[in-house]
Amino acid sequence: MKMNILLAAVGLINIAPAVAIEMAGVNLIGLAADASLLGTAYTEFTSTSCGEEQTNYPYLDPPSLYWSWRHLGFNLIRLPVAWGHIQTALGGPLNETTLAGLDNLVDIITGNGSTVVLDLHNYARYDCAVIGQPLLNLPGAPKSVTDEHFSDVWAKLAAHYESNPRVIFELMNEPWGLSAFKWADTMKKAIRSIRKQAPSHRILIAGPYAATVTTWEIRSAVALLPLLDEAPVGQIIFDLHQYFDILNGGTKDCLAWELFWPAFQTVTTTLRNHNATAMLTEFGGGPNEACAAIFDHVFQFFDDNSDVWKGWTAWSNMRGDQAISPNASSEYYALTKVMSKFAPLA
């Protein structure tokens, strides 16, 4: 570090001063707690059904949960929503009941000066049908889902939230098992439909293989970077995820930061070279010292590279495998303590 400072002083390298990250917070997952990996609603995450099972029901997180995180200094909330809840029929109107509840929460969060990431949480699917790639549909898929269906729901959401600049549109959570180049073309159409309705809103885009940092350079970069040309600088943001525990999303010990750092550094360098930015909208681990240590490294990395990394939201599952909590008496507060050290408003 001293050598870098010396080299910078004589003009051999450029080091940007570290600035704390702009936005940070958590996911409030109620409206996607019953979304399956196959893009169905009212189902368990691991369900293999290609239609609604009515085994789960949409749940809207109470505003009090937001306030718990806000009081800890956080100013970014990601709101995952199952497509089937916000638009009951493809191409149809937005669901008024879901929208009313969502609006109430969005108004409270953004009215307080915080930012919302509105996330369509469907894994690039709708009832087992892959958006715009019908050859990849499961045999039981009841319908095909086209690029036009995807653009339609986003045009309607963009028109609805056009007057609220604190809403960031996340096109799709964790696409998987599809062609990155075809998916990029699908997102291009959705971006254009959004910009017709809300030309200045920020838009998050995610690549295949669940948008993980460790796979982004190989599986997403070439296909997705050209989408930066669809909007002014800073409007398109890359959406990435990374779980650090052994089970990649459970509550076990985390692996060492040294195993993840090369991928984070590579992605950061690539984005910086393209004048692009990113957010880490899902990450997690167990309530233990190993995971607390890696959280500390990750947040410091983001602060040190805040020209590229604009925000982060930890995954906060209140349904049994929760790994963080705003409640100081909970064992899951172990990670929250680390998060709080880096909270933008702390």
Protein Blocks (a to p, Z undefined) as FASTA:
>chain_A
ZZmmmmmmnopaccddddddfbdcdddfklmmmccfkopahiafklcbfbdehlaccddd
dfklmmmmmmnopabdcddddfklmmmbghiacdfklmmmmmmmmmmmmmnopacddddd
ehopaehiaghilmlpcfklmbdcdfklmmmmmmmmmmmmmmmmkbccdfbgciehiafk
lmmmmmmmmmmmmmmmmmmbccddddehhlpaklmmmmmmmmmmmmmmmpcehkaccddd
ddfbfnoopabdcddfklmmmmmmmmmmmmmmnopacddfbdcddddfklmmmmmmmmmm
mmmmmmmmnbdcddddfehpacbdfbfkbmklmmmmmmmmmgmkZZ
